[in-house]
Amino acid sequence: METIQLDEVLFVPALVILEPWQSIAVVALASLAGSIKARRGWVKTVFNLGQMTLATSVGLSVVQLLGVTPTSAPNTRDALAGMVGVLALTTSSALSVRLMVSYASGAPLLPLLKEIGGRFLPWTGAVMLGGVGVIAVGAEPLSAVLVLGVVAFVHRAYAASVTQQAARRQSERLQEAILSLRSQTDPDTVREDLLYAARNLLGADIAEIVAEDEPDTAQVPSAPLYQGQRLRVAQRHGTGQWDDRDRHTLRTLAGVAGDILRSVDLITRLRTITNSQSEAVIALDMDARITFVNPAAVHMLHANDPDELLGQPVQEKLPLRRRRQRVDFATMVARQAVLQDADGALGPPDGDTLDIAFSMTPLRAEGAHVGAVLVLRDVTERRAFQDELTRRALHDELTGLPNRRLLLERMDHALARSTSTGLQHGLLFLDLDRFKLVNDSYGHMVGDKLLVQVANRLQGGLSPADSVARMSGDEFVVLIEDANEIEKVTAVAERLLQMLQDPFEVDGHHIFMSASIGVGLTRPGEGWDDALATVDAAAYSAKAAGRNTYAISTDTSVEKSRARLDLEVSLRQGLDDDQLELHYQPVVTTEDEEIVGVEALVRWRSPQRGVLWPQQFVPLAEETGLIVPMGRWVLEEACGAVREWTRDNPARRPLTVSVNLSALQFAQHRLVEDVAATLRSTGLPAAQLCLEITETVLMTDTTITTATLDALHDLGVRVAIDDFGTGYSSLSYLKRFPVDVVKLDRAFIEGVVTDPVDTEIAGAVIRLAAALGMQAVAEGVETDTQRRMLVQLGCPLMQGYITARPLPPAEFLDFWRRSQGDPTVADLQVHRSLKRHRRTGLAAP
């Protein structure tokens, strides 16, 4: 279309002063010159020339109808007629142009006609200015100079106003076009909208996307677009050329469209992948507006379809908070921020939210930063699972109580707080009594259910401020914070013991359970390890005191506990370093004191403690399980030694060797296999080996005990009951079990001379053993009077200091050889040995 100018000012004097043919000629020449200057095509030049000639003719006709003839001195009436004629001229020109545009482009005619109304006011102003100029020139020809100056000034002012308005309208239309482009996700649609926007914004008949190397003319503006392409416009509507503002508009439009095409192309390539992902994928442009969303993102943002989100600021559609602060996506896009699995919450601060893990990566195309890709994952279930894992990591799975880890954390906090407050804290170490018996009797399922009930009772006996934790198996620890008085802690211990008094009902079983409790207070500056060690030692003291009670921790109990632990460590080291050795005590006939066997007794020669006797370390070995490897070593060492002595002394009666077995050794399922392997490896005949067990071993499980004894007999190994009469068995047990030897305890031997009861008991056992085909061995014989009484009672064998103390292998071998060759020397050796040990007050082991 034509551009609004102040041509109407000049048309008024042309219609009034010039002859009609002169007016038409001037207008025709001016139109032709303008077309040549604008380099219009010949069709448009002809059209403009024709429509301007026709419009001028209409204006001249109106002037003539008003009775005005050309004159060099027009008056006011002539000026008014000229003004009316010019209005008719401009209106007819605008009508013809719009009719032709509507015909050529197919655009609706009515909107084009409405534009005439918007231009009528500036036309009227220009016509009035032309009329005033005609009147002034008619009154004074020289005033034409002033009129031209005024016209030039008004033209400049009007042109500036029109330019400003046009620039504002151009900017608004440009923003609308950019928003429209950003709402598109299909590359072809983006290009179509781009060409339409270029034609509309720049008033061009042609807008096209051409190759970057295609040449342009000076009058055809273009701008770089994307991937070696340019956006170009041609054939401007109306008069004039494209100016710098138009070129800037074209560059802006092409630049934004290029960024959008980069993003859209990337998004198109990723669409197939992202649409199948469960994570929400959102693409953003440089202004943090949404350019792509996959179905998961549409669902997460509670939208009906992608169109509700595309082109919208992500800040408005994604209320994501991180550390209670809204995430500023615009700043992150501008800074090319990179995030990986950042934590966030999606939703309103005061409503339901989703736990979100989101990642952000800058989006690049051909090396240029064009936006960002945002990936969001709903991790609500994963967080719940992690919370559950954390809870399980800090709580006992069976009872639900805090476990050792959580207890130690709480103790760390409490002890750290003590440094500032000076307050102490109470500790209870609770160890259930005989809980293993429940597992062995009813099974571990019942034991587990019992632990759950015990935990519930313990919790019920504590205040909300106190905490109880399960440390392991049947051990619990109670932390009582801010308890400076031991009486407060012991009161809790008494309450817990009382709560355990009532029987527990577990799967139809009535189970009575008690506990041994260690009680103590934390000390300033100590750690949780020292604090727990003190109450643990106290619990051990309570158990040793008879169970079902509590003991207050003291330095002595801790020292005993540590000494016991040190002894265990040293014993383990002693086993590894071969610090154990065997001493052998002869077993002789009561009448002539002929040596027929030996009992192997272990000694521990510790570099730090000296020589330790069995009662000093065997109980600890049984408690810690070290008795099993220790017993295996004793068996191999004793069998090997006796086999060597037998081989080296073939003329003498073969010795039998007695080896003690603890209850734990006897319970080993591989006991028979181990004994057989030892006999094979040492070469000792099975008949020369006697294994000694206590009465309590017989009482444990008669069925299993009998089976084990039968298996040992099948090997040819003899079995002895050691210390008979001190346990709970009766004489009937000698008949029930396949036993070869009965060893009378030293307690009966000491009174066999002075106490008639001991004499009768010893005699009964000796007679019953003989009746059952067993041998009786008297232990701890120290005097000849005892020996003679045993002869009278019919006891065939004995051992004790009357014969010899337990001797190291070399001394025993020497004693054995001398006892046969030189009785005087042997008796002297025995006498000296007996005298020395009686003087030191030592008893036989």
Helices and strands as residue ranges (DSSP letters): H 7-17, H 20-38, H 42-65, H 76-105, H 109-139, H 143-182, H 187-202, E 204-211, E 222-224, E 229-236, H 244-274, E 280-284, E 290-293, H 295-300, G 306-308, H 314-317, E 320-322, E 325-326, H 329-334, E 339-346, E 354-365, E 368-378, H 380-394, H 404-421, E 426-432, H 435-442, H 444-460, E 467-472, E 475-480, H 486-499, E 504-506, E 509-511, E 515-521, H 528-544, E 549-552, H 555-576, E 580-589, E 595-606, E 610-612, H 614-624, H 627-648, E 656-660, H 663-666, H 671-682, G 686-688, E 689-694, H 695-700, H 702-715, E 718-724, H 733-736, E 741-744, H 746-750, H 756-771, E 775-779, H 784-793, E 797-799, H 809-821, H 823-840
